[in-house]
Amino acid sequence: MACKIANMVQMENSENTKKLVFVRFPTIPTPYIFDAQDLDLRAGDMVVVNTEAGQSIAKVVSYATQEAAKGLQEIKPVVRKLTDEDREKCEQIRTREAECFRFCQERIGARNLPMKLTRVEQIFDGNKITFYFVAEGRVDFRDLLKDLVEKYRTRIELRQVGTRQEAAMLGGIGSCGRELCCGTYLTNFQRISVKMAKNQNMTLNPSKISGLCGKLKCCLAYEKDAYANLIDNLPKPGKRVFLEQGEAMVVSINVIDQSFVAKLADRRFIKGMVSDILSQEQYLRLGEQKAAERVTESAKPKEPAPETPPAGKGDEKTANKPRGKRRRSSRHRNSKQKRSDPT
């Protein structure tokens, strides 16, 4: 009896200590949890896993905790690491996917369907082929589906995706010079709004804030919370604030520096920090203090102005004598000398 209980406890502990891993499929950004069993897996390893549609190739992202797997009804095991034979089979599958892509694209043009083919994926065991496409609205692809089934004689699925999913499937290099976030490590697509770009003082130019998918960049959401907290501390443009220089209206703000530019009543512009803003009580108290200082200064006795020394007699005559008359008299004297000269 004791041995049976010990075996049961050991089995429960072994189940609780499963080695779980996150794997990611080429066309799906969301990672899924699988049981690694006794395999020694590392991030970046290619593995074969069982799915509802059949065997597929996936990439190991990282190890998963037991808490992350809580609530999952079934955790499927990883079949094996990718072997050399599996890699040869993958090359054959890629060749067939390229041929399927060309044929489907040809039929789309022949039937003049308003859709853009993005990618073709065949599962590892070859029982299903999925065609991913992008379209503005709903597309009636029943005739196209008949052509594909007649051609390949297997399960065919046509799946419509958005432009973000298309960018994640195809990959590429963003304006930052690095690989697209959605094609490397993002696990889901967050809702992005223009308000995020406004809060970060970015130029609202579509070519600057849009990614390869044509939508707003996913990286705008990375610092959303940080900017939201910083903006809460700053006064909004158009708001009146009390400063030591007087009451002013905020013209612009700098989120990173936590500074702002305000316009005073005398139309002067000053730069201030958040710590420079006074409350109304502090501003009134400061005004009373300045008024008291002015009254104190006005009550002080003024020093008498220094007396100027009296001017001398010669100086008085020179000062009282008009300057114009002195000039006229000198000219008159010179003219008399010229007349008296016998030459």
Buried (B, 14 or more C-beta within 10 A) or exposed (E): EEEEEEEEEEEEEEEEEBBBBBBBBBBEBEBBBBBBEEBEBEEEBBBBBBBEBEBBBBBBBBBBEEEEBEEEEEEBEBBEBBEEEBEEBBEEBEEBBEEBBEBBBEBBEEEEBEBBBBBBBBBBBBEBBBBBBBEEEEBEBEEBBEBBEEBBEEBBEBEBBEBBBBBBBEEEEBEEEEEBBBBEEBEEBEEBEEEBBEBBEBEEEEEEBEBBBEBBBBBBBEEBEEBEEBBEEBBEEEEEBBBEBBBBBBEEBBBEEBBBBBEBEEEEEBEBEBEBBBEEEEBEEBEEEEEEEEEEEEEEEEEEEEEEEEEEEEEEEEEEEEEEEEEEEEEEEEEEEEEEEEE
